[in-house]
Amino acid sequence: MNADFWAGLATGLALIVAIGSQNAFVLRCGIRREHVLPIVLFCAASDALLIAAGVGGTGALLRGNALLIDLTRYGGALFLGSYGLLAARRAWIGGHLQVEAKSSGSLGAALAACFAFTFLNPHVYLDTVVLLGSVANQRGEGRWVFGVGAMLGSILWFSALGFGARLLAPWFEKPLAWRILDSLISLVMLALATSLLFEK
């Protein structure tokens, strides 16, 4: 596997692994063993679709436009740096993931809720389509390899969260676990921001 793939995998994981409603919902379904496979497949497929849209759509927009490429590069670096600092702040403050005991109900209701957590969240478009697409397109011909790495990161995370929930839940309820996780996210984001700023 090349550097583009590993960069995509790291970026995808860094963006998706955060305390949020979608992750809480997947974790809750996993703990209760309710609709785990459909929910994991839905989340992974949704991410893959959004990543592909970002890599493909942004690439078409940027190709051959030096000004847009520079704006995207510096804007992406700013966003990544800000994201990294926010992750560092979360690591400093600490946090935990609350999982409700309430049943998610039927498969249709669970998928509808998952759809809302995924597509009605504006951050998913900023993170997955705009940010990942921008970072991917800085890698030129390696952008699709980067995108595949990001997609794999999504698949690995949702699979671990859904199917390993009974093992992961106690760990994720501890503030120290989230501090470690957010510290790693911060390091990855700041490193990527730096690479964007100084690449030629």
C-alpha positions as CSV (number, residue, x, y, z in Angstrom):
1,M,0.0,0.0,0.0
2,N,1.3,3.5,-0.8
3,A,1.5,6.7,1.1
4,D,-1.8,8.1,-0.4
5,F,-3.7,5.0,0.9
6,W,-2.3,5.3,4.4
7,A,-2.9,9.1,4.5
8,G,-6.5,8.5,3.4
9,L,-7.0,5.8,6.0
10,A,-5.6,8.1,8.8
11,T,-7.6,11.1,7.6
12,G,-10.8,9.1,7.3
13,L,-10.4,7.6,10.8
14,A,-9.4,11.0,12.3
15,L,-12.6,12.7,10.9
16,I,-15.1,10.0,11.8
17,V,-13.8,8.9,15.2
18,A,-15.4,11.6,17.4
19,I,-18.1,11.9,20.0
20,G,-21.3,12.4,18.0
21,S,-24.9,11.4,17.5
22,Q,-24.2,9.0,14.7
23,N,-21.5,7.1,16.6
24,A,-23.6,7.1,19.7
25,F,-26.5,5.6,17.7
26,V,-24.3,2.9,16.1
27,L,-22.8,2.0,19.5
28,R,-26.2,1.8,21.1
29,C,-27.5,-0.5,18.4
30,G,-24.4,-2.6,18.8
31,I,-24.7,-2.9,22.6
32,R,-28.3,-4.0,22.2
33,R,-27.5,-6.2,19.2
34,E,-30.3,-4.5,17.2
35,H,-30.0,-4.2,13.4
36,V,-26.2,-4.1,13.7
37,L,-25.3,-5.3,10.2
38,P,-27.8,-3.0,8.3
39,I,-26.8,0.0,10.3
40,V,-23.0,-0.6,9.8
41,L,-23.6,-1.2,6.1
42,F,-25.7,2.0,5.8
43,C,-23.1,4.1,7.5
44,A,-20.2,2.8,5.6
45,A,-22.0,3.0,2.3
46,S,-23.1,6.6,3.0
47,D,-19.5,7.6,3.9
48,A,-18.2,5.9,0.7
49,L,-20.8,7.8,-1.4
50,L,-19.9,11.1,0.2
51,I,-16.1,10.5,-0.1
52,A,-16.5,9.6,-3.7
53,A,-18.5,12.8,-4.3
54,G,-15.8,14.8,-2.7
55,V,-12.9,13.2,-4.5
56,G,-14.7,13.2,-7.9
57,G,-16.6,16.4,-7.7
58,T,-13.9,18.5,-6.1
59,G,-11.4,17.1,-8.5
60,A,-13.4,18.2,-11.5
61,L,-13.8,21.7,-10.0
62,L,-10.2,22.1,-9.1
63,R,-8.5,20.6,-12.2
64,G,-6.6,23.2,-14.1
65,N,-7.5,26.1,-11.8
66,A,-4.4,27.2,-10.0
67,L,-6.2,29.8,-7.9
68,L,-8.8,27.4,-6.7
69,I,-6.1,24.8,-5.9
70,D,-4.3,27.4,-3.8
71,L,-7.5,28.5,-2.1
72,T,-8.4,24.9,-1.4
73,R,-5.0,24.1,-0.1
74,Y,-4.8,27.0,2.3
75,G,-8.5,26.7,3.2
76,G,-8.0,23.0,3.9
77,A,-5.0,23.7,6.0
78,L,-6.9,26.2,8.0
79,F,-9.8,23.9,8.5
80,L,-7.5,20.9,9.4
81,G,-5.6,23.1,11.8
82,S,-8.8,24.3,13.4
83,Y,-10.1,20.8,13.6
84,G,-6.9,19.6,15.2
85,L,-7.0,22.4,17.8
86,L,-10.6,21.6,18.6
87,A,-9.6,17.9,19.1
88,A,-6.8,19.1,21.3
89,R,-9.3,21.1,23.3
90,R,-11.6,18.1,23.7
91,A,-8.6,16.0,24.8
92,W,-7.8,18.7,27.4
93,I,-11.4,19.0,28.7
94,G,-12.3,15.3,28.4
95,G,-15.6,13.8,27.6
96,H,-17.5,10.5,27.4
97,L,-20.1,8.9,25.2
98,Q,-23.6,8.4,26.7
99,V,-25.4,5.4,25.4
100,E,-29.2,5.4,26.0
101,A,-30.8,2.1,27.0
102,K,-33.9,2.8,25.0
103,S,-34.6,0.4,22.1
104,S,-34.2,1.7,18.6
105,G,-37.4,-0.2,17.5
106,S,-37.9,-1.6,14.0
107,L,-35.3,-1.8,11.3
108,G,-37.1,0.9,9.3
109,A,-37.1,3.3,12.3
110,A,-33.4,2.5,13.0
111,L,-32.4,3.2,9.4
112,A,-34.5,6.4,9.3
113,A,-32.7,7.6,12.4
114,C,-29.4,6.7,11.0
115,F,-30.2,8.5,7.8
116,A,-31.0,11.7,9.8
117,F,-27.8,11.4,11.9
118,T,-25.8,11.0,8.6
119,F,-27.4,13.3,6.0
120,L,-29.0,16.0,8.2
121,N,-25.8,16.8,9.9
122,P,-24.1,19.7,8.1
123,H,-20.7,18.7,9.4
124,V,-20.8,15.5,7.4
125,Y,-20.7,17.5,4.2
126,L,-18.0,19.8,5.4
127,D,-15.8,17.0,6.7
128,T,-16.4,14.3,4.1
129,V,-17.2,16.1,0.9
130,V,-15.3,19.4,1.2
131,L,-12.4,18.5,3.5
132,L,-11.6,15.0,2.4
133,G,-12.2,15.9,-1.2
134,S,-9.9,18.9,-0.9
135,V,-7.1,16.9,0.8
136,A,-7.5,14.1,-1.7
137,N,-7.2,16.4,-4.7
138,Q,-3.9,17.8,-3.3
139,R,-2.5,14.3,-4.0
140,G,-3.0,14.4,-7.8
141,E,-3.2,11.0,-9.4
142,G,-3.2,9.4,-5.9
143,R,-6.5,11.0,-5.0
144,W,-8.6,7.9,-5.6
145,V,-6.2,5.7,-3.6
146,F,-6.5,8.3,-0.8
147,G,-10.3,8.1,-1.2
148,V,-10.2,4.3,-0.9
149,G,-8.1,4.5,2.2
150,A,-10.6,7.0,3.7
151,M,-13.5,4.6,2.8
152,L,-11.7,1.7,4.4
153,G,-11.2,3.8,7.6
154,S,-15.0,4.3,7.7
155,I,-15.7,0.6,7.2
156,L,-13.3,-0.4,9.9
157,W,-14.6,2.2,12.4
158,F,-18.3,1.4,11.9
159,S,-17.6,-2.3,12.0
160,A,-15.6,-2.0,15.2
161,L,-18.2,0.3,16.7
162,G,-21.2,-1.9,15.8
163,F,-19.9,-5.4,16.2
164,G,-17.4,-4.7,19.0
165,A,-19.8,-2.4,20.9
166,R,-20.1,-4.7,23.9
167,L,-16.4,-4.6,24.4
168,L,-15.9,-1.0,23.4
169,A,-18.7,0.6,25.4
170,P,-17.2,0.5,28.9
171,W,-13.9,1.9,27.4
172,F,-15.6,4.8,25.6
173,E,-17.5,5.8,28.7
174,K,-14.2,6.7,30.3
175,P,-13.0,10.3,29.8
176,L,-9.4,9.1,29.6
177,A,-10.2,7.0,26.6
178,W,-11.6,10.0,24.7
179,R,-8.7,12.1,25.8
180,I,-6.3,9.6,24.2
181,L,-8.4,9.3,21.1
182,D,-8.8,13.1,20.6
183,S,-5.1,13.6,21.2
184,L,-4.4,11.2,18.3
185,I,-7.0,12.9,16.1
186,S,-5.4,16.3,16.9
187,L,-1.9,15.1,16.0
188,V,-3.1,13.7,12.7
189,M,-5.1,16.8,11.7
190,L,-2.2,19.2,12.6
191,A,0.3,17.1,10.7
192,L,-2.0,17.1,7.6
193,A,-2.5,20.9,7.9
194,T,1.3,21.4,8.1
195,S,1.9,19.2,5.1
196,L,-0.7,21.2,3.0
197,L,0.9,24.5,4.0
198,F,4.5,23.4,3.1
199,E,4.0,21.2,0.1
200,K,5.1,22.6,-3.3
